[in-house]
Amino acid sequence: MIRLLPLLLATPTMADPQFENHSTALGGHSYTGGWEHFVGGGIAVFDCNDDTLPDIFAAGGETPAKLFINQDNFTFKTGDITEITNVTGAYPLDINNDSILDLFIMRVGQNELQMGLGDCRFARGPELPPRDDWTTAFTAWWDHHGLTMAIGNYVNRADPDGPFGACDNNYLIREDGIHPLTPGYCPLSMLAANDARGRPTLRISNDRHYYVRGGHEQMWDITEQRFLGPEDGWENVSLWGMGIASRDLTGDGKDEVMLTSMGDQLMQLANPDGTYSAAPFSIGTYAQRPHTGDDGRPSTGWHAEFGDIDNDGRPDLFIAKGNVDQMPGLAMQDPNNLLMQNADGTFRETAATAGIATTERSRGAALADFDNDGRLDLVVMNRRAPMELYRNSTPDTGNWLRINLTHDGPNTQAIGAQVRVNDQRQQKTVGGGHAGGQALPLHFGLGDASQAEIKVTWPNGETTSHNAKANQTITLTQP
């Protein structure tokens, strides 16, 4: 049964989305390389010069990664950053608590920190433990240990019996050292967030193509430092895990979770007892085959992200699609999905009419307001094809609100906070998606509402309440 938000049933229907293609602004950058770059291709979106315009760090694989600095009106200039190759993706976060965003850069080989200096300038950061891993997943959180960074590694390239059954080990980096996180089942996405139990948990989405058997999706309780099992109500699920998206779709304070894969894209609904169950097929999010063309083979999903495209108060869902390379059992012409949420909680496909149903081998992506007009735009990374950038030109969209969270101490971005706006809720996290994420204010569509009631539960459990008018960005600081 699909649960509904009663308030949303009264929200007027908005127009189907429309997008304008501005891809030339990114100069044809693409994600290239052989087998080690079949996966990855992430995008990090963040404001690196405090001008309120989102900037882009784009992985390149064998091509050097690039920094694109937003000049407004969908123009970008290339930023000056150390030439880095073999980059699979990156995540922005404030590692050293100086209120300037840094980058954790995932690579085939030694991972790297680029520390923000302000004004979109970066310097190579402290040396990470010397390793030659194939890193494909990342997430981070703050707790009593301080900052914890979780690193997910794919196939162990040095294993002579590989690649099948040769998944590498994952590990945690904390102030007190490096801690193995085993077993590893070839993760392609990680996300630390409160789970359906309301507890901080590390979710790991794994690729059964290489673990073959014996593996499954994983949940690791951050407080108890252990993997969940049947005794916790966690049922093992095995899929070709590629990406994770998390959002409370029902207003019950628990996030639903989208898991991309080859074939079905699995939506897990959060249950009142703290467990998960698969969403009914009728919800419209399984997106198991191409929605355009005549290729009936299964789709391959990568980056997934929730965002309110038309600001009607209902989160929508973008999924990047594309064949791994030339896998014959899967669709070659595999258009990206833009699934708009209906008032009854189901989703409808709109990518083709919106103008974004391209069929390149897409990987990473991001929904972000690149021109500060209150509508979420779209950037997509493609493998061996130019990146795509689209301006959201949907007419008659609803009101909106953006909330920026800060803290005058460790964890300056208030990672782990939960924000409720009217009947919607989002968590502030680092991680998820496929090989990239964003560090931007949380975006809420408000529909016809001109005012918003805001409740923030800060990482330390303290709560504050606020009121704000629509159509602005506000900054809230943890007391």
N, C-alpha and C positions, 0 to 999 in steps of 0.2 A: 504494500500500500504506500502511495506517495503522500507524504505529509505536507501540509500547506501552511503558509502564514496567512491568517485571516485578513490582516491589513492589506496584504498584497492583492487579494482578490478584487479590491475596489480600485486598484491603480489602473488608470486608463491605458489602453494599448498604445504603445509608441510605434513609430514607423520602423520598417525593417532597416537595418544598418546600410550605410553607404560609405565607401572609402575611395580616396584619391591616391594614385600611385606617385610617390616621390622617391622612388628607389635610386634614381640617378644621383641623389644628394650624397650617397654613400660610396660613390666612385667605383662600383663593381667589385668590392671586396667579397671574397668567398672563402669557404673552409675546404682545404685541399689535403691530399695525402692518400696513402694506401691503407692496408688492413688496419693499422693502428689508429686511423682516423675515420673508420666506418662509423664509429660512435663519437659522441662529443659534438662540438660545434656550438658552444654556449655563448650567451650574450649577458653581460653585466650592465645594468642601467642604474645610474646614480648621478647626483649633481656634484661635480667635482670642483666647481668654482663659485658655489653659493649664489648663482644668479636665478635660481628657481627653475631653470630649464634642464631637463634630464639629458645627460650625456651618455655615450655608449662605448663600452670596451668590448671588442668582438674577437673571439678566438679565430685562429687562422689555420690550425693544423701545421702542415709543412710551410704554409705562407706565414710571414710574421703577423702576429696579432696587431690590431689597430685600435687607437683611441679616437673617437669622433666627438668633437666639442660642438655643442649646440649653439648656433648663432641666431636662433629664432627664425620664424617663418620657414621652417623646414630647409634650412641651410646649415651645413656642418663644415668645420675645418678639421684637418687631421692634427691630433695632439702630439706633443713630443714625449715619447715614452721609450724606454730601452727596447731595442729590437729583441723580441722573444718569439722563438719558433716552437713547434711541437706542443702548442697550447691546445688543450681540449675544452677549456672553459674557465670561468672565473666568477667569484662572488664578492660583492662589496660589503665591507663591514669596518667598524672602527676598532682595529685590533689593539692599539696602544692607548685608547681612551683620551685622545687629544681633540676630539670632536671634529676631526678631519677623516673622511672615509679613505680606507685602504683597500687593497685587492688581494685576495687569496687566489693565486693563479695555478690551475691544475694543468699538469703536463704529462706527456709520455716521457718519463725521465724525472729529473729533480724538480719538484714543485717550487714555487717561488712566492715571496711576499713583495708587493710593491706598496710602499708606504706613502700616503698622501701628504704633500707639503703645502697644499692650498693652491688655488688658481690652476687646477688641473696639471700640477707638476707632481712627479713621483720620483722616489729614489728606492733602489733595491734595499729591502728590509733585512732584518736579522736572518741568518742562515737557518733554514729548516733542517731537520735531520737528514743527512745524506742518504738518498735512496734512489733506486732506479725503477720505481713502480710505474704502472700505467694507471694514473688516477682519473677516475670518471665520475666521482660523486663527492659532495661536500655539504656539511651543515655545521652550525655553530650555535652555542648558547652560553649563558652566564648562570652560574650557581655558586655554592659555597666554595667551589674550587677556583672561582674566577672564570676566565674564558676557557671553554673547551671547544676545540675544533675537531670534528670527526672527518676522517679521510677515507674514502671508499676506493679500493683498487680493483681493477678488472682482471684480466688474465695475467698470470705470471709468465712473462715472455721467456724467462730462463728455464722453465720446466721442460725437460726434454721429452716428457710424455704428453705435453700439451698439444693444441690449446684446449681440447675438450677435457673437462674434469680437472682443469688446472687453475681454478680461481685463486687469486692471491688473498692475502690477509688484509683486513682493514685495521685501523688504529685510531686512537684518540691522542691529541696533543693537549696537555695541560701544563700549568706552571710547575707541577711536580714531576713532569717527565712524559714519556711516551708509554701508552698502555694498549696492548693488543686487543682487538675486538674480533674474536673468532667464534665460530667459523665464518669465513667469507664466501659468498655465493655470487661473485661477479656483479656488484651493484652498479646501476646506472643513475641512481638518484637516492638522496637521503634527505630527511626532513625531521628536525627536532621541533616538536610542538605538543601542546596538550592533546591527549588522545580522547577517545570516547568515554574513558573513565574519569577524565578531568585531571589526569596526571601527566607531567612532562615525560615524553617518550620519544625515542629515536626510531623512526620508521625507515627501513631499508628496502628498496625495491630492486630485485635481482633478476638477472637475465638467464633463464634456464637453457638458452642456446649453448652456453658453455658449462654451467654446472650440471646439465644433462639430467641427473637424477639425484635424489637425496636432499636437494635444496628447496628453498621456498622463500617467500617474503618474510621479513623479520621485524620484530618489535622489541626494543630494548628499553626497559624501565630505567630512566636516568637517575631517579632517587635511589632505587634498590640495586642499580648496577648489575642487571641481569636480563636475559632474554625471557620474554613471555612465552607461555606454553598453554596447552589445553586446560590446565588447572586455573588459568587466568581468564578463560573464555576466549583465548586467541586460537583461531582455527588456521592452520597452515594453508596458504594459497600459493600455488606454483604457476608462474606465467613468465612471459618474455618481458620482464619489467624494464621500462625505459624512463618514465618520468612520474612525478607526483605533483598533484595540485590538491589544496586543502581549503575548504570554506564551509562555514555554517550556512546551509541552504534552507533550514527550517525554523531558525530562531530559537532553538532549544538549548543553545549554548554549547553544542557539540559539533565539531567539524565533520562534514562528509568528506570523503577522500576519493580523488580520481587517479587511477593507475593506468598509464598508457602501456601498450603491448603490441605484439603482432597479432592481428585479428581483433578480438573484442577489446575495447577500452573499458576497464572495469570500474564502475562507481560503487564504492562501499558506503552504505548508509550507517550512521551512528545510531545505535539503539539505546533506549533508556537504561539498560542494565550494564552499559559500558562495553558491549561487544559490537561487532560489525556484521552486516549482512549485505549480500549483493543486491543492488537496485534492480527492480523489475525491468525486463527488456523494454517495456512500454515507455520508460522514462525518456528514451530517445538519445542516450549518450553513448551507447556501445560503439557506434561509428565503425562497424566491423568491415565495411567494404566501401570503395570509392563512391561518392555521391554524384559524380559526373562521369561521362564517358561510358565505354562498354567493357571495361576491364572488371570482371567479377571476382577476381582473386582477393584474398584478404588484405586489409590495410596494415600499415606499420606506423604506430603512433610514437611520437617523441615528446617534445615539450608540451605540457598542458598548463593552462593558467585560467583562473576565474577572474572576471572583471565585468563591471556593469557598463556595457557598450552604449546603451541608449539612456542610461541614468533613470531607469524606471523603478529602481529599488529592488531589482531582482538580478543577482549575479549571473552572468553569461559565461560561456566556456569556449576558449580557443584551443585547438589541438593541431600541432605541427605534424605533418605526415611525410613519409618518403621511404622508398625501398632502401634497405641497408646498402646495397650496391646493385647486384644483378641477381638477387635471389628469385629463382623462377617460380616458386610457389606463391609469391606475393605480388601484389599489384605494382606495376611500374609507373603508371599514370595515376598518382595517388594524391588527390587534392587535399589541402588543409581544410579543417573544419572550423566553422564559426557557429556554435550552437547557442541560440538565443532562448532564454528561459521564458516559458509561458506563465500565465497567471495560475495555472493548475499545477505548477511544479515540473511539468514536462519540458523538453527542449526541442527546438526545430532547427533544421539546417538552413543557413543563410549565406554561406561563404560565396557561392556562385553569384547570387544577385548583388552581394556586397562588393564584388570585384576583387576578392582575395583568394579565390580557389585555384591558385597556381599549383603546378604539378612537378616542380623541381624536388630534389631530395632534401626536404626541410629537416632541420634539427632543432636548434635553440630558437627562442622567440621571447618577446616581452610586450605586454600591454602597458603603455605609459602615455601621459599627456605631454607630447613633445612641443606643443605650441601654447600651452597654458590657456586653452579655451574651455576647459572643463570636460572635454570628451577624450576618452582613452584611444590613443592611436596604436599602431602595430609595427613592430620590427621583427623580421624573420631572417635567420641564418640558413643558408643553403649549402649543401655539399657540392663542390665543383660547379657552382652557379652563383651569380651575384646575389648579395643580400637584397632583401626587399624592405621597403619602408612605405607605410600607408598613413595618410591623414584621415581621421574619422570626420566625415562630412555629413553624418546622419542629421537630417532635419528634425526639428521639433523634439529634441531630447529634453529630458527632465532636469530638475535642479540637482545640485551635487555639493559635496563637501569633502575637503581633503584635510586630514589630521596628521600633523607632524609631532612625534613624541621625542622628548629629550630628557636627559638626566645629567645633573651636574656632578657626576662621579663616574666610577666604573660602569660599563654598559651604557654609554652615552646615548645610544639609540633606543634604549628601553626595550631591547629584544626580550620577548616572553610576555609582554603586556597584552592585554585583551581589551578591545575597544568595542563598545556597543553604541550604535547610533540609531535612535528610535528602536525598531525591531530587528536591526541587522547587527552582526558581530563579525569582527575579524581579529586574528592573532597577528602580532608583529614577530616575524620569523626571519631567519637566514637559512636558505637551503631550498630543496625541492626543485621543481621544474626539471629540465634536462640540461645539466652542465652550466647553468647560469641563473641568476636571479636579480632582484633589484633592491635598492635601499632608498625608497622614496616615501613621501607621505601616503598614508592609507586613503584610498579613494572610495567614497560611498555615493551611489546614486540615490536621490531622494524623491524622484517622481515629482508630484505637485507640491510637496511639502516645502515651505519657505523657512522653516525653523527646524532645528535638530536638538534633541536631548541626547547628551553624550555622557556615558559612564565609562571610566577607564579603570581597569584593574591592573595595577602596576606590578612589575615582576616580584616585588617584595610582599604582594598581597594587599597592599593599601588600595583603597578605592577613592576616586574623586568624581564629582559630577559637574557638568558644565552645560551651557546652552550657547547656541551659535546660530547666526543667520546662514542661509544657504549661499552657495556660489562663491566660496572663498576658501583659502587655506589658512588654518589656524595652527598655532604651535602650543602644545601643552607640555609643561615640565613637571616631572615627578617631584612632589614636595620633598 
